[in-house]
Amino acid sequence: MSETAFTLVGGPTGLLEFAGWTFLTDPTFDEPGEYPGAAGTLVKTSGPAIRAENLPAVDVILLSHDQHADNLDTSGRSLVESGGTKVLGTLEAADRLATVTGVAPWERTVLEAPDRTTVTVTAVPAQHGPAGCESVTGTVTGFVLTAADLPTVYVSGDNASLEVVGDVAKRFAPIGLAVLFAGAARVGLFDNAALTLTATDAAEAARILETAVVVPVHAEGWQHFSEGHSELRTEFAAAGLQDRLRIPTPGEKQSL
């Protein structure tokens, strides 16, 4: 049986190896720079640990959303639009990008190929800020990956809601691996509320999901991430869950 592994590229971007398939989360491959937008300018502070042209073969791109540069920057958008790889994303992303296959919450996509383990990818809700944020921050999706005889994997996407985590847990817990988008992103919206999980909420999400291993992403590489790895270590330790936390080092493969 093939191993489950994760390699952080930077920010929300990583290579997830699961059941013999390779998935890429939210592609961001630009060098540091600025991205003006309606909510202000997002500043990328570090480049990718792996350049787009040096990626291994990717079977599926899991695109939580396309409307924010910290989840799909210029180079990442070029990769998605190239059409060489299957891309799963929101229905709204599919309306904007012809190469995206739109999936609604709880919709399943079955990946099958000769001599390979069948994987089911289920789109799950994500809430990119406080309740009612969607009209401002837009629609986001997470993903759950399942395969026979393998621990379930949850990729949260940009989600700030523990209620959403609870809904995922009701259907899929226990989760073997949770790739949680943390960082407590703040850009001044909603009285500067966190638009992704805080470190405290990430630890609580791990408890709710009954997660064996948590790999936090979206916690470094951009200026608007208000919390990082230090806060995650502190909060997981306070919750007695420090043994579940696996802080990734960009470019280094973690076997999970």
C-alpha positions, 0 to 999 in steps of 0.5 A, a space after each residue: 500500500 502506498 504511503 500518505 505524504 505531504 510536501 509544503 510548497 508554501 502558503 496554502 500550496 502543497 503536494 499531497 500523496 494519497 493512495 498512489 495519486 498526487 494532489 496539489 492544493 491551491 497553486 501559488 508559485 510566484 516570487 514575493 510581490 504585491 497583489 492589489 484588491 478590493 480589500 487592500 493589497 496582499 503581500 507575498 513575502 516568500 517564494 515557493 520551495 518548489 517551482 511550478 516547472 519542477 513539480 512531479 506529475 500531478 493527478 488532480 489540483 484541489 482549488 479551494 477558491 480562485 478569487 484571492 491571490 494568496 490561494 491562486 496567484 499569477 503562476 498558479 492561475 497559469 498552471 490551472 488554465 493550462 488544462 493539463 491537469 484535472 482541477 476540482 473547485 467551486 461552481 463559481 470558479 468553474 464559471 470563471 475558469 474553463 479548466 475547472 470542474 465545479 463541485 457543489 458541497 457534498 458532491 463526490 468525484 470518483 477517481 479511477 484508473 487501471 491498476 490504481 486505488 480508487 479514490 473518492 473526493 468529496 467537496 465539503 463546505 468552507 466559510 471564509 470568515 464569520 457567518 454571512 461572509 460569502 457575499 464579500 469573501 466569496 464561495 470556498 470549498 474544502 475536500 475530503 479524500 477517501 479510499 478503501 483501507 486508508 485513513 481519511 484525509 480532510 483538506 479544509 480550504 480557507 475556512 474559519 468556522 468550527 461549525 463547518 468543521 463539525 459538519 464534516 466530522 459528522 460525516 467523516 470522523 475520525 480523520 486520519 490526516 487534516 490539512 488545515 488552512 490556519 494563519 488567522 488571515 486578517 485583511 480588515 474586513 468584518 472588524 478585522 475578524 479572522 478569515 481562516 482558522 486561528 491557532 486555537 480553533 485549529 486545535 479545537 478542529 483537531 479535537 472535533 475531527 478526532 484527527 490523528 495528524 494535523 498538517 497546518 498550511 496557510 500560516 507562512 509566506 504572506 503578510 496578512 497571516 496574523 498567526 504562524 507556527 509558534 502560535 500553533 505549537 502553543 495552542 496545540 500544547 495547551 489542548 494536549 494535542 501537541 503529538 498530533 501536530 506536524 509543522 511542515 518545512 517547505 520543500 521537505 516531504 513528510 510521510 504521515 
